[in-house]
């Protein structure tokens, strides 16, 4: 849910339910990398609520568009991490024979 004023679309607060610090801090990090963002922060209204409020103030672009772009960037980052993790797990599970490790056994 977006909370914004009608006059100024460059500053908005977004409420996201069923989320916590994990997503909020990641989104805050990606938003702060964007040069269009003047301020970004988040709060959790109450520890018992699974809800975060993310405040975005931009240099002029609509806050909703900047948040959407940042969420897409975060998705790409997560996909990259997942691919690297899957590759590392597959490499770890592969048998480690001397031939597979490219070790020259003739040098002793």
Backbone as a chain_set.jsonl record, in Angstrom:
{"seq": "XXXXXXXXXXXXXXXXXXXXXXXXXXXXXXXXXXXXXXXXXXXXXXXXXXXXXXXXXXXXXXXXXXXXXXXXXXXXXXXXXXXXXXXXXXXXXXXXXXXXXXXXXXXX", "coords": {"N": [[0.845, -1.162, 0.0], [0.528, 2.205, -0.794], [1.341, 5.33, 0.591], [0.921, 8.52, -0.103], [1.163, 12.001, -1.018], [-1.124, 13.913, -2.974], [-0.151, 16.089, -4.338], [2.657, 15.794, -4.428], [4.453, 13.461, -5.864], [6.978, 12.541, -5.544], [7.721, 11.781, -3.046], [7.013, 9.206, -0.916], [5.488, 6.779, 1.251], [5.648, 3.369, 1.659], [3.784, 0.611, 2.597], [4.393, -2.663, 3.459], [3.123, -5.77, 3.903], [3.515, -8.791, 5.848], [6.298, -8.982, 5.896], [9.743, -8.425, 6.943], [12.77, -7.258, 8.569], [14.584, -8.448, 6.804], [13.808, -8.246, 4.039], [13.267, -5.465, 3.991], [15.679, -4.137, 4.709], [17.326, -4.928, 2.602], [15.999, -3.796, 0.392], [16.21, -1.106, 1.107], [18.998, -0.787, 0.951], [19.465, -1.175, -1.846], [17.895, 0.9, -2.898], [19.272, 3.129, -1.879], [21.504, 3.099, -3.464], [20.719, 4.173, -5.823], [20.935, 7.024, -7.803], [18.782, 8.742, -8.042], [17.493, 8.838, -5.659], [16.862, 10.698, -2.83], [16.399, 10.335, -0.129], [16.004, 7.444, 1.854], [14.487, 5.119, 3.948], [13.496, 2.749, 6.476], [10.943, 1.435, 8.622], [9.69, -0.556, 11.312], [6.597, -0.793, 12.506], [5.637, -2.141, 14.836], [6.962, -4.771, 16.79], [5.416, -7.106, 16.883], [3.897, -7.052, 14.626], [3.919, -8.173, 11.295], [4.998, -6.255, 9.326], [6.345, -3.711, 7.295], [7.365, -0.332, 6.858], [8.401, 1.571, 4.214], [10.104, 4.407, 3.425], [10.461, 6.632, 0.785], [12.121, 9.196, -0.798], [12.597, 11.136, -3.58], [14.63, 12.793, -6.11], [12.96, 13.954, -7.86], [11.704, 12.201, -9.658], [8.841, 9.988, -9.8], [8.201, 8.359, -6.745], [7.132, 5.804, -6.627], [7.852, 4.65, -9.098], [10.64, 4.622, -8.865], [10.969, 2.915, -6.669], [9.913, 0.569, -7.785], [11.794, 0.081, -9.851], [14.066, -0.371, -8.264], [13.301, -2.662, -6.857], [13.213, -4.462, -8.965], [15.93, -4.461, -9.649], [16.947, -5.604, -7.305], [15.823, -8.146, -7.501], [17.251, -9.14, -9.708], [19.813, -9.171, -8.609], [19.447, -11.104, -6.594], [18.834, -13.348, -8.167], [21.282, -13.674, -9.444], [22.956, -14.286, -7.269], [21.741, -16.693, -6.501], [22.243, -18.299, -8.785], [25.066, -18.416, -8.731], [25.417, -19.687, -6.278], [24.142, -22.173, -6.749], [25.852, -23.156, -8.745], [28.251, -23.348, -7.311], [27.532, -25.306, -5.422], [27.047, -27.478, -7.116], [29.632, -27.795, -8.172], [30.978, -28.522, -5.833], [29.819, -30.967, -5.225], [30.673, -32.568, -7.274], [32.76, -35.322, -8.186], [36.029, -35.368, -6.831], [38.466, -36.14, -8.437], [41.886, -36.681, -9.367], [42.251, -36.093, -12.043], [40.024, -34.497, -12.615], [40.584, -32.291, -11.044], [42.703, -31.28, -12.331], [45.404, -31.905, -11.727], [48.853, -32.429, -11.829], [50.23, -35.417, -11.597], [52.696, -36.44, -12.098], [54.76, -34.94, -11.121], [56.69, -35.248, -8.51]], "CA": [[0.0, 0.0, 0.0], [1.294, 3.441, -0.906], [0.827, 6.508, 1.262], [1.579, 9.66, -0.735], [0.302, 13.164, -1.199], [-1.545, 14.101, -4.361], [0.663, 17.137, -4.941], [4.06, 15.463, -4.556], [4.631, 12.017, -6.045], [8.381, 12.182, -5.361], [7.903, 11.322, -1.672], [5.951, 8.265, -0.551], [5.751, 5.706, 2.195], [5.038, 2.131, 1.185], [3.595, -0.396, 3.635], [4.455, -4.013, 2.915], [2.749, -6.707, 4.95], [4.139, -10.113, 5.891], [7.741, -8.855, 5.666], [10.488, -7.974, 8.11], [14.037, -6.583, 8.29], [15.31, -9.094, 5.712], [13.483, -7.567, 2.783], [13.322, -4.013, 4.128], [17.058, -3.67, 4.672], [17.824, -5.16, 1.24], [15.396, -2.77, -0.472], [16.821, 0.16, 1.499], [20.343, -0.774, 0.394], [19.397, -0.978, -3.304], [17.374, 2.25, -3.135], [20.313, 4.117, -1.592], [22.474, 3.073, -4.56], [20.113, 4.884, -6.952], [21.191, 8.47, -7.698], [17.525, 9.491, -8.006], [16.952, 8.79, -4.306], [17.395, 11.692, -1.897], [16.307, 9.718, 1.184], [15.295, 6.176, 1.958], [14.605, 4.472, 5.237], [12.359, 1.887, 6.772], [10.612, 1.224, 10.033], [8.741, -1.613, 11.638], [5.76, -0.113, 13.494], [5.57, -2.887, 16.091], [7.594, -6.088, 16.571], [4.43, -8.173, 16.731], [3.302, -6.944, 13.291], [4.759, -8.505, 10.151], [4.754, -5.152, 8.4], [7.401, -2.7, 7.24], [7.087, 0.903, 6.132], [9.586, 2.047, 3.516], [9.948, 5.798, 3.009], [11.307, 6.969, -0.358], [12.057, 10.562, -1.307], [13.454, 11.199, -4.758], [15.014, 14.118, -6.584], [11.945, 14.451, -8.792], [10.964, 11.095, -10.268], [7.837, 9.4, -8.901], [8.774, 7.391, -5.809], [6.636, 4.474, -6.982], [8.672, 4.143, -10.202], [11.988, 4.361, -8.351], [10.873, 1.691, -5.865], [9.726, -0.552, -8.708], [13.094, -0.178, -10.482], [14.965, -0.934, -7.256], [12.878, -4.033, -6.595], [13.664, -5.27, -10.102], [17.381, -4.616, -9.483], [17.152, -6.557, -6.22], [15.51, -9.473, -8.041], [18.386, -9.548, -10.547], [20.903, -9.502, -7.686], [19.113, -12.376, -5.946], [18.973, -14.399, -9.173], [22.71, -13.872, -9.65], [23.457, -15.004, -6.09], [21.221, -18.062, -6.571], [22.969, -19.02, -9.831], [26.422, -18.668, -8.24], [25.301, -20.683, -5.217], [23.854, -23.466, -7.377], [27.079, -23.574, -9.422], [29.204, -23.756, -6.285], [27.075, -26.581, -4.86], [27.293, -28.507, -8.132], [31.078, -28.016, -8.208], [31.355, -29.217, -4.6], [29.317, -32.349, -5.264], [31.358, -33.304, -8.319], [33.879, -36.103, -7.634], [37.303, -34.661, -6.913], [39.573, -36.991, -8.855], [43.069, -35.906, -9.761], [42.043, -35.615, -13.404], [39.037, -33.425, -12.566], [41.195, -31.127, -10.43], [43.796, -30.866, -13.212], [46.645, -32.012, -10.965], [49.888, -33.194, -12.518], [50.733, -36.404, -10.645], [54.065, -36.85, -12.45], [55.725, -34.103, -10.366], [56.787, -35.654, -7.102]], "C": [[0.898, 1.235, 0.0], [0.577, 4.563, -0.182], [1.59, 7.705, 0.689], [0.617, 10.826, -0.797], [-0.018, 13.315, -2.679], [-0.625, 15.095, -5.071], [2.093, 16.704, -5.244], [4.244, 13.948, -4.652], [6.079, 11.587, -5.839], [8.691, 11.742, -3.93], [6.717, 10.449, -1.284], [6.44, 7.31, 0.519], [4.969, 4.488, 1.726], [4.962, 1.156, 2.345], [3.547, -1.763, 2.977], [4.169, -4.973, 4.062], [3.472, -8.038, 4.779], [5.62, -10.073, 5.534], [8.407, -8.323, 6.917], [11.79, -7.304, 7.665], [14.763, -7.164, 7.075], [15.051, -8.394, 4.383], [13.703, -6.06, 2.902], [14.753, -3.486, 4.04], [17.676, -3.858, 3.289], [17.289, -4.102, 0.281], [16.006, -1.401, -0.171], [18.219, 0.292, 0.9], [20.325, -0.47, -1.103], [18.887, 0.425, -3.627], [18.453, 3.306, -2.911], [21.428, 4.124, -2.63], [22.0, 3.881, -5.765], [20.336, 6.382, -6.799], [19.92, 9.318, -7.673], [16.94, 9.584, -6.603], [17.662, 9.816, -3.424], [17.401, 11.125, -0.476], [15.55, 8.412, 1.08], [15.548, 5.603, 3.346], [13.408, 3.578, 5.451], [12.15, 1.802, 8.268], [9.662, 0.044, 10.139], [7.894, -1.056, 12.769], [5.703, -0.811, 14.849], [6.165, -4.273, 15.852], [6.611, -7.232, 16.366], [3.768, -8.164, 15.353], [4.318, -7.339, 12.236], [4.52, -7.469, 9.066], [5.945, -4.2, 8.465], [6.881, -1.491, 6.47], [8.395, 1.376, 5.521], [9.299, 3.448, 2.993], [10.955, 6.086, 1.905], [11.055, 8.414, -0.746], [13.062, 10.665, -2.443], [13.775, 12.641, -5.12], [14.023, 14.679, -7.59], [11.117, 13.376, -9.45], [9.914, 10.569, -9.288], [8.454, 8.299, -8.036], [8.349, 5.97, -6.148], [7.492, 3.857, -8.093], [10.082, 3.785, -9.735], [11.995, 3.096, -7.502], [10.736, 0.472, -6.766], [11.048, -0.922, -9.389], [14.061, -0.841, -9.499], [14.588, -2.37, -6.915], [13.284, -4.962, -7.735], [15.173, -5.498, -10.04], [17.693, -5.644, -8.403], [16.849, -7.979, -6.685], [16.656, -10.004, -8.891], [19.57, -9.947, -9.665], [20.668, -10.867, -7.036], [19.248, -13.544, -6.924], [20.44, -14.712, -9.422], [23.32, -14.65, -8.485], [23.009, -16.462, -6.137], [21.974, -18.889, -7.609], [24.378, -19.365, -9.372], [26.408, -19.735, -7.143], [25.08, -22.068, -5.807], [25.092, -24.02, -8.081], [28.107, -24.067, -8.41], [28.821, -25.092, -5.654], [27.336, -27.706, -5.846], [28.783, -28.819, -8.231], [31.546, -28.802, -6.983], [30.959, -30.682, -4.65], [29.996, -33.207, -6.326], [32.513, -34.098, -7.715], [35.203, -35.372, -7.861], [38.443, -35.63, -7.219], [40.726, -36.099, -9.276], [42.898, -35.34, -11.167], [41.082, -34.428, -13.426], [39.622, -32.151, -11.98], [42.367, -30.596, -11.243], [45.122, -30.814, -12.451], [47.621, -32.898, -11.735], [50.54, -34.134, -11.501], [52.158, -36.823, -10.94], [55.101, -36.037, -11.694], [55.693, -34.505, -8.91], [58.192, -35.527, -6.637]], "O": [[1.901, 1.289, 0.711], [-0.635, 4.733, -0.318], [2.776, 7.878, 0.971], [-0.594, 10.66, -0.648], [0.754, 12.88, -3.534], [-0.355, 14.955, -6.264], [2.69, 17.184, -6.208], [4.196, 13.244, -3.643], [6.388, 10.4, -5.945], [9.826, 11.365, -3.639], [5.568, 10.889, -1.318], [7.638, 7.069, 0.67], [3.776, 4.575, 1.433], [5.968, 0.899, 3.007], [2.764, -1.996, 2.056], [4.882, -4.988, 5.065], [3.972, -8.359, 3.7], [6.144, -11.015, 4.94], [7.744, -7.836, 7.833], [11.902, -6.841, 6.53], [15.484, -6.441, 6.388], [15.989, -7.999, 3.691], [14.271, -5.448, 1.998], [15.003, -2.488, 3.364], [18.471, -3.026, 2.852], [18.033, -3.573, -0.544], [16.285, -0.627, -1.087], [18.586, 1.356, 0.401], [21.073, 0.386, -1.577], [19.402, 1.071, -4.54], [18.54, 4.273, -3.668], [22.222, 5.064, -2.671], [22.801, 4.231, -6.632], [19.969, 6.957, -5.774], [19.976, 10.495, -7.319], [15.988, 10.333, -6.381], [18.886, 9.807, -3.288], [18.316, 11.409, 0.297], [14.586, 8.287, 0.324], [16.673, 5.606, 3.844], [12.428, 3.636, 4.708], [13.053, 2.061, 9.064], [8.943, -0.301, 9.201], [8.396, -0.859, 13.876], [5.718, -0.155, 15.891], [5.899, -4.888, 14.819], [6.953, -8.23, 15.732], [3.149, -9.151, 14.955], [5.462, -6.886, 12.277], [3.923, -7.757, 8.029], [6.481, -3.921, 9.538], [6.068, -1.617, 5.554], [9.384, 1.562, 6.229], [8.367, 3.651, 2.216], [12.148, 5.825, 2.057], [9.916, 8.811, -0.994], [14.233, 10.322, -2.283], [13.26, 13.581, -4.515], [14.229, 15.772, -8.117], [9.951, 13.601, -9.771], [10.084, 10.693, -8.075], [9.145, 7.415, -8.544], [9.126, 5.031, -5.973], [7.82, 2.672, -8.034], [10.646, 2.774, -10.153], [12.921, 2.29, -7.599], [11.382, -0.549, -6.529], [11.384, -2.101, -9.492], [14.789, -1.764, -9.865], [15.467, -3.206, -6.707], [13.656, -6.112, -7.501], [15.649, -6.593, -10.339], [18.598, -6.462, -8.564], [17.548, -8.916, -6.301], [16.998, -11.184, -8.807], [20.248, -10.938, -9.937], [21.585, -11.683, -6.942], [19.725, -14.614, -6.546], [20.809, -15.873, -9.593], [24.112, -15.569, -8.697], [23.794, -17.366, -5.848], [22.311, -20.046, -7.355], [24.844, -20.483, -9.596], [27.294, -20.589, -7.094], [25.745, -23.027, -5.417], [25.352, -25.221, -8.02], [28.758, -25.088, -8.63], [29.69, -25.92, -5.382], [27.799, -28.777, -5.454], [29.161, -29.984, -8.362], [32.422, -29.66, -7.097], [31.693, -31.543, -4.165], [29.906, -34.434, -6.285], [33.187, -33.597, -6.814], [35.457, -34.834, -8.938], [39.282, -35.905, -6.36], [40.55, -34.903, -9.511], [43.351, -34.231, -11.449], [41.295, -33.467, -14.165], [39.219, -31.051, -12.359], [42.96, -29.577, -10.887], [45.859, -29.83, -12.516], [47.262, -33.969, -12.225], [51.31, -33.694, -10.648], [52.78, -37.497, -10.119], [56.259, -36.452, -11.645], [54.778, -34.143, -8.17], [58.488, -35.819, -5.479]]}, "num_chains": 1, "name": "protein.A"}
